[in-house]
Each structure stands twice: as C-alpha cells, then as structure tokens.
Amino acid sequence: MKPAEHYILNQSEPFKTILLHLQMLIESTIPSVELLYKYKIPFYYISNRPFCYLNANKGYVDVGFWNAGHITVHLEHMTTAGRKVMKSLRYKSIDEINETVLIEVLQNAYLVKDKKFYK
C-alpha cells in the first residue's frame, strides 16, 4: 500500500470517510492529478508540481491549495488560518462537504493556474 493511501485508511472516523470522499471528488474532477505522500500528508501533484493536499488535523480535514492566490471562486468558504499563501476548505463531517463548491474550487485552481507551471 502506498503511504498516502495508508495515511487515509488509518485515520479514525469520521476523518477516514471524509478523506475517502474527498479523494474520489478530487480524482474524478481533475483526472491528471497524482496522489503522493509529501510533508507527511497526502499531496496531489500535477506534472510534478504541488496542486492540493489533504490533512486530517485538530478535529477537521483540510483540503489545502498550494497556489491559492490564483483562486477566484468561493473564497468565502476558504480559510487561511494564519497562513500567508495557502488557503483551504475545512470539513468536520461528511455532511459539511458541499460538492459543488469543492468541484468549482478545484476546477478554478486548475484553470487559473499558470499554464507553464504545470506543463
């Protein structure tokens, strides 16, 4: 088993269910992503460049975006939580996941990125 998959499957509930659902949504929305294990968490890469990550931490799951400065949609749903560059969507339960918001943020992050960055 790959380390990123091991991370997800070894989380306690409800985090395991949240992470599995997010994994399915991310991979079906942006098929070109590659799930790796970086910085001790599951990290999605596109063309060997960081795209977003999953982190179960302190009672919630973060979907963090590496190049968040380019995201222009649903900013009211995102948190910076003291970070200067990265923004994330946070979920404490599976019911909190608004799939439309997540998918639109993923698509926006993918489309507005610097095309050269991911080539």
Sequence and secondary structure as in RCSB ss.txt:
>XXXX:A:sequence
MKPAEHYILNQSEPFKTILLHLQMLIESTIPSVELLYKYKIPFYYISNRPFCYLNANKGYVDVGFWNAGHITVHL
EHMTTAGRKVMKSLRYKSIDEINETVLIEVLQNAYLVKDKKFYK
>XXXX:A:secstr
  HHHHHHHTS TTHHHHHHHHHHHHHHHSTT EEEEETTEEEEEETTEEEEEEEEETTEEEEEETTGGG  S G
GG B TT SS EEEEESSGGG  HHHHHHHHHHHHHSS TTTT 
